[in-house]
Amino acid sequence: MTHVAVVGSQWGDEGKGKIVDWLSERADLVVRFQGGHNAGHTLVIDGKTYKLSLLPSGIVRKKLSIIGNGVVIDPWALLKEIDGIRKQGIEVSPEIFKIAENAALILPLHGALDRARETARGNDRIGTTGRGIGPAYEDKVGRRAIRVCDLADPEVLDERIANLLSHHNALMAGYGLPLVDGGQLVDELLAIAPGILAFAAPVWRELDRHHRSGDRILFEGAQGFMLDIDHGTYPFVTSSNTVAGQLAAGSGIGAAAAGYVLGITKAYTTRVGAGPFPTEQDNDVGLRLGERGHEFGTVTGRKRRCGWFDAVLVRQAVTTGGIDGIALTKLDVLDGLGELRVCVAYRGHGRTYDYLPAGHSLQASLTPVYETLEGWSESTRGARSWADLPATAVKYVRRIEELISAPVTLLSTSPERDDTILVRDPFSA
């Protein structure tokens, strides 16, 4: 048996929630290792919908669920999410949910700064969720962050807030925002401290114990490869590393524990917010994909931009992200399209590229080189075996495997967890 890391191989929103839930029944514990409450996972279980932002998806399966130190945590948002999931009948106790004591916190000032920056950018907005994730990571790297463990020491908390505000109040003044009252912020944090500290623990020790015991760990990534701070379409990216390599630093387990890396991959391509998108279809095709795929963000409700499958991007994610196999989702959204296109290269500045170059202006100028494939008129929705799929749908999947140089491990044909074709169990790989 091996551990499994689930990561997005496009711009996020690939359907990780369903796949993580499907895998969590086979896992002993589930771990979040990066991101914040800017990423949402939707799970549909027995007809009941659960929308999670910070809580690991394993929580709805009563599996030990851990938030690692690589995640930035809005403590108010977390407590609200816990309260909401409890109202849906899900138990959340310190026995099955733990938070890394050294995880950094997102404070209200981070959200205010995030939104002010986006407004100031005008037409050059990055498209953040405005929830303060970026500024919180900046404070972490700048060594002025407030961490979960600081909530247990009022004296240290007071000192660190003072240090933090010596930086942030200057920024607030620059953006014309009200200055933050340090004493009030300390009081607000101390008021919620018991609720957060009840779950705080040295989770690296917990992970080591389970690893040595041979338990199966599922690492749950957020966002997607093309939003990675290093490898994505910079600066239109998130503020953390979204590749599987981050799981070691973001949870406190050795790098060798990655095991099998499963890249969640939509059968077409979407992205939320601004930034380059070579295969975007701002036409009837894009509208159809969006409507059939219900392409609206779990966290923000924003409409997603839609386009054809980009094999160049996914192949780059497979190579750079160490992806062993993919879970291809939303195949059923393509039902009824007589013709399908797949991007196999780009043209820009007088040359052809078989990868996404890093230059910002070059990325914006790229035009896709398409390969045209035959579509299918039959329905694939709910298919649970290869025999249930039209021959042309199977050909589409097989061609994608060839183009991205990775096998399809799982194939999803609807939001329902059981509408999944298992080709290979990642935990037994």
Secondary structure, 3 states (H helix, E strand, C coil): CCCEEEEECCCCCCCHHHHHHHHHCCCCEEEECCECCCCCEEEEECCEEEEECCCCHHHHHCCEEEECCCECECHHHHHHHHHHHHHCCCCCCCCCEEEECCCEECCHHHHHHHHHHHHHHHHHCCCCCCCCHHHHHHHHHCCCCCEHHHHHCHHHHHHHHHHHHHHHHHHHHHCCCCCCCHHHHHHHHHHHHHHHHCCEECHHHHHHHHHHCCCCEEEECCCCHHHCCCCCCCCCCCCCCCCCCHHHHHHCCCHHHHCEEEEEEECCEEECCCCCCCCECCCHHHHHHHHHCCCECCCCCCECEEECEEHHHHHHHHHHHCCCEEEEECHHHHCCCCEEEEEEEEEECCEEECCCCCCHHHHHHCEEEEEEEECCCCCCCCCCCHHHCCHHHHHHHHHHHHHHCCCEEEEECCCCCCCEEECCCHHHC
